C-alpha cells in the first residue's frame, strides 16, 4: 500500500537530501562514542530517522537515504568501498520494508493512538529487519569485517540496534512532526508539571546509571505519570531522555547493568530500554483510547440529548398542531351545523312568509275595493236606514277603516322585516362553503350583526351597544365567505363580551356619559387591498395579552366560557386561507381595534 505523503513536495525532498547526510553523520558520531569496548552500539538512531522520513515523505525519499549511507559508510565506518556500497543498499531496504509492513498491517503511519497498532508496529520492526540483518552480517563476514565465529553475536547486535532505534526514535519524530488540529494552551501549571517531570526523570536516571544505586524501578511511576497526564509528544520525549541517559551510563561503565561480559551488559540494557519504551507507549495508547472513547461518548450523549430535545420539541409541536386541528375541526363542524340549521330554518320560514307577504298585497287591493264599495254604500243608503247608521256608530266604522289600512301596512312591514331576516340568515348560512366566491363584504357584516342583534339591543340588565358604521365604497372581493363571516363573528363576540364585562362594573350614569360603542369601518387600501376595522371602547388589553391574543388555547375568559381557539382560527383563516393580515391594537382602559386586510383578488 502506497503511503500517504503528509508533507510531500519537491522542495521538501531536496532539502531532505541535503540535510540527511549531515544528520546521519552527527548521529553516527554520537552513537559510536557510546559504543561498548567491542565496538557494538546499543542503538543506531539513523534507522529510526530513516523510517520516520519514509513514513512522512514517502518512498521517493530513498535517494536521500542511499546518498547519506554511501557518504558516511565510505568516509567514516568502512574502508572497503564494496562493503560500503553493499551495506548502504541493505540499510536502504530497512526503512522501505518496514514502511511497507506498517501500511500493510496498520493502514496508516501514525500508530500511537491505539494499543493494537503499537503491538503491530513492534511486530513489524522486529520481523521485517530479519532479512536485511542476515544479509548485512553475511556481507561483513565475507569481507572479513566480522568473524564467522562471532556471526551470531554480530547478527544479534545488528538486529537489536535497528529494532531499539526504530522503537525509540521513530515515535518521537512522528509525534513532534505531526500537526495538531488545535494548539495546546500552555498554562503555567502545565509547564511547571512538565518541567518537574523531566527534572525528576533526569535526576533518577542519572543516579541509577552513574553510581552504584539500583533505583531503575523508580522510573516506572514517572513513565505512568507522563502517560496519564501528558500527550504523545511529552511521553516519547521522556522515553528518549531516559533511554539516552541509561545508554550513556552503561556504556561508561556505570549502573546495575554493567557486567564483566559486554554481551551480557548489552542484553540487559537493551531489554531495559525496550521494555520501558514498549510499556510506556502501550500505556499511553490505552489512555488515549479511553480519552477518545470518553470524548466520543460525551459527543454521542450530547448528540442524543439534542436529538431527544429535537424530538420532544417535534412531539410538542405535533401535539399542539393536533389539538389546534382538533379544535378547528370541532369549530368547523359547529359552524357547519349552525349553517345547515340556519339554512334549514330560513327555508322553512321563507315559504310561509312569502305566502303571507304575497297575499297581503292582494288583501290590501281587495280591501281597497271593499272600502270604495262601503263608502259608496254609505253615501246612498246609510242616512235612510237608522239600523245601519246605529251599527256603524257602534263599531266605529271610520276608525275601523282607518285602522285596517294601518294594520295591513304594519303586516306588510312585518313580513318585509321577516324576509330581510331570512335573507340575512341565508347569507350567514354560507359559513360552511369551502369555495372561493365573489361577495359583498358589507352584506356579510350586516348578516353577522343581524345574528348578534339579540346581544346588541337594550336589555333590562344592560344598556344597548351602539354600532356605528363607516362603510367605504368597496368592490366585491374573492374570498371564502363562510370563513370570513366566522372571523367577523369571533371579533364582534369578543368586543361584545368585553363591553358587557366593563358595563357590569359601571353605574347607569357612567354608561350614559360614555355609552358602549362598536365602530365598523371599511375602506380600499392601496388599490389591491381592502381594510375592515372593528373597534370598541371597552377595557382594552395589556401588552402581554396582545402578544398572545392569536396563540392557540390562550383565553382570558373564565373556565368553560372560552376555548382559546377563536382568534387563533381567525388568524389562520385571514393569513393562511386568504393571504391577508390580521392585527390587534389595544390600549388598556381605552379600547381595542382589530384590523383585517384582504386582497381584492386572490
Residue pairs with C-beta under 8 A, 6 or more apart in sequence:
1 100
1 103
1 104
1 107
2 58
2 59
2 103
3 54
3 55
3 58
3 59
3 99
3 103
3 109
4 58
4 108
4 109
5 56
5 57
5 58
6 56
6 109
6 179
7 56
7 57
7 177
8 57
8 58
8 60
12 57
13 57
13 60
13 61
13 64
16 53
16 57
16 61
16 64
17 63
17 64
17 67
20 49
20 53
20 64
20 65
20 67
20 68
21 67
21 68
21 71
21 72
23 46
23 49
23 68
24 46
24 49
24 68
24 69
24 71
24 72
25 71
25 72
25 76
27 45
27 46
27 49
28 46
28 72
28 76
28 77
29 76
30 45
31 41
31 43
31 44
31 45
31 46
32 41
34 41
34 42
34 247
34 248
34 251
35 41
35 251
36 42
36 251
36 262
36 265
36 266
37 262
38 262
40 157
40 161
40 262
40 266
41 157
41 161
42 160
42 161
42 164
42 247
42 250
42 251
42 266
42 269
42 270
42 273
43 161
43 164
43 165
43 168
43 169
43 243
43 247
43 273
44 161
44 162
44 165
45 165
45 168
45 169
46 68
46 91
46 165
47 91
47 94
47 95
47 161
47 162
47 165
47 166
47 169
48 165
48 166
48 167
48 168
48 169
48 170
48 173
49 169
49 173
50 65
50 91
50 94
50 95
51 94
51 95
51 98
51 99
51 125
51 166
51 169
51 170
52 169
52 170
52 173
52 174
52 177
53 61
53 64
53 65
53 95
54 61
54 62
54 65
54 95
54 96
54 99
55 99
55 102
55 109
55 170
55 174
56 109
56 173
56 174
56 177
59 96
59 99
62 92
62 96
65 91
65 92
65 95
66 88
66 89
66 92
69 87
69 88
69 91
69 92
70 84
70 85
70 88
73 83
73 84
73 87
73 88
74 81
74 84
77 84
78 84
78 87
78 145
80 143
80 145
82 143
83 139
83 140
83 143
83 145
86 139
87 136
87 139
87 140
90 132
90 135
90 136
90 139
91 132
91 136
93 132
94 128
94 129
94 132
94 162
97 128
97 129
97 131
97 132
98 124
98 125
98 128
98 129
98 166
99 109
100 128
101 124
101 127
101 128
102 109
102 111
102 120
102 121
102 124
103 109
105 120
105 123
105 124
106 117
106 120
106 121
106 124
109 174
110 174
110 178
111 117
111 118
111 120
111 121
112 118
112 171
112 174
112 175
112 232
112 236
112 281
112 284
112 285
112 288
113 285
113 288
113 289
113 292
114 285
114 288
114 289
115 282
115 285
115 286
115 289
117 285
118 278
118 281
118 282
118 285
119 282
122 167
122 278
125 162
125 163
125 166
125 167
125 170
126 163
129 159
129 162
129 163
130 159
132 162
133 155
133 158
133 159
133 162
134 155
136 158
137 146
137 151
137 154
137 155
137 158
140 146
140 154
141 147
141 148
141 151
141 154
146 154
147 154
153 263
157 266
160 266
160 270
163 274
164 270
164 273
164 274
164 277
167 274
167 277
167 278
168 239
168 240
168 243
168 273
168 277
169 240
171 232
171 236
171 239
171 281
172 236
172 237
172 239
172 240
175 231
175 232
175 233
175 236
176 233
176 236
176 237
184 190
184 231
193 229
194 230
194 234
197 222
197 225
197 226
197 229
197 230
197 234
197 238
198 238
198 241
200 222
201 219
201 222
201 238
201 241
201 242
202 241
202 245
204 215
204 218
204 219
204 222
205 219
205 241
205 242
205 245
205 246
205 249
206 245
206 249
207 213
207 215
208 214
208 215
208 216
208 218
208 219
208 246
208 249
208 255
208 256
209 245
209 246
209 248
209 249
209 250
209 254
209 255
209 257
210 249
210 254
210 255
211 254
214 256
216 246
216 255
216 256
216 272
219 242
219 276
220 276
222 238
223 235
223 238
223 239
223 242
223 276
223 279
223 280
223 283
224 283
226 234
226 235
226 238
226 280
226 284
227 235
227 280
227 283
227 284
227 287
228 287
232 284
232 288
235 280
235 281
235 284
236 281
238 280
239 276
239 277
239 280
239 281
242 276
243 273
243 276
243 277
246 255
246 257
246 269
246 272
246 273
247 269
247 273
249 255
250 257
250 258
250 265
250 269
257 265
257 268
257 269
257 272
258 265
259 265
259 268
320 552
323 552
323 553
324 552
324 565
324 568
327 552
327 553
327 563
327 565
327 569
328 565
328 569
328 572
331 486
331 563
331 565
331 566
331 569
332 432
335 431
335 432
335 482
335 486
336 431
336 432
338 431
339 428
339 429
339 430
339 431
339 432
339 482
340 429
340 432
342 425
342 426
342 428
342 429
343 425
343 426
343 429
345 425
346 422
346 425
346 426
346 429
347 426
349 418
349 422
350 419
350 422
350 426
353 415
353 418
353 419
353 422
354 419
356 411
356 415
357 412
357 415
357 416
357 418
357 419
360 408
360 411
360 412
360 415
361 412
363 408
364 408
364 412
367 404
367 405
367 408
371 401
371 404
374 397
374 401
378 392
378 397
381 388
382 388
382 389
382 392
383 389
421 450
424 446
424 447
424 450
424 451
425 447
425 450
425 451
427 443
427 444
427 447
428 444
428 447
428 448
428 450
428 451
428 485
430 437
430 481
430 482
430 485
431 481
431 482
431 483
431 485
431 486
432 482
433 480
433 481
433 482
434 480
434 482
435 480
436 478
436 479
436 480
436 602
437 478
437 479
437 480
437 481
438 476
438 477
438 478
439 476
439 477
439 479
439 481
439 484
440 474
440 476
441 474
441 476
441 477
441 484
441 522
441 530
441 532
442 471
442 474
442 522
444 481
444 484
444 485
444 488
445 488
445 520
445 522
445 532
447 485
448 485
448 488
448 489
448 492
449 456
449 467
449 492
451 489
452 489
452 492
452 493
452 496
455 465
455 496
455 500
456 464
456 465
456 467
456 496
456 518
457 464
458 464
462 500
462 503
462 504
463 503
463 508
463 511
463 512
463 515
463 516
465 496
465 499
465 516
465 517
465 518
466 515
466 516
466 517
466 518
467 517
467 518
467 519
467 520
468 517
468 518
468 519
468 520
469 520
470 519
470 520
470 521
470 522
471 520
471 521
471 522
472 521
472 522
472 523
472 524
473 524
474 522
474 523
474 524
474 530
475 524
475 530
475 600
477 530
477 598
477 599
477 600
477 601
478 600
478 601
478 602
479 578
479 598
479 602
480 573
480 577
480 578
483 573
483 577
484 573
484 578
484 598
486 569
486 570
486 573
487 570
487 573
487 574
487 582
487 596
488 532
488 534
490 566
490 567
490 569
490 570
491 534
491 570
491 594
492 518
492 534
493 566
494 566
494 567
495 518
495 534
495 536
495 538
495 592
496 518
497 557
498 536
498 538
498 539
498 592
499 516
499 518
499 536
499 537
499 538
501 538
501 539
502 516
502 538
502 539
503 511
503 516
514 537
516 536
516 537
516 538
517 536
517 537
518 534
518 535
518 536
519 533
519 534
519 535
519 536
520 532
520 533
520 534
521 531
521 532
521 533
521 535
522 530
522 531
522 532
522 533
523 530
523 531
524 530
524 531
524 600
525 531
525 597
528 599
528 600
528 601
529 580
529 597
529 598
529 599
529 600
530 597
530 598
530 600
531 595
531 596
531 597
532 595
532 596
532 597
532 598
533 593
533 594
533 595
533 596
534 593
534 594
534 596
535 591
535 592
535 593
535 594
536 591
536 592
536 593
537 590
537 591
538 591
538 592
539 588
539 589
539 591
540 586
540 587
540 588
540 589
540 590
540 591
540 592
541 549
541 556
541 584
541 586
541 588
541 592
542 588
545 556
545 586
546 584
546 586
548 554
549 567
549 584
550 567
550 568
550 570
550 571
550 582
550 584
551 564
551 568
552 564
552 565
552 568
553 563
553 564
553 565
553 568
554 564
554 568
555 562
555 563
555 564
556 562
570 582
571 582
574 580
574 581
574 582
574 596
574 598
575 581
575 582
578 598
578 599
578 602
579 599
579 602
580 596
580 597
580 598
580 599
581 595
581 596
581 597
582 594
582 595
582 596
582 597
583 594
583 595
583 597
584 592
584 593
584 594
584 595
585 592
585 593
585 594
585 595
586 592
586 593
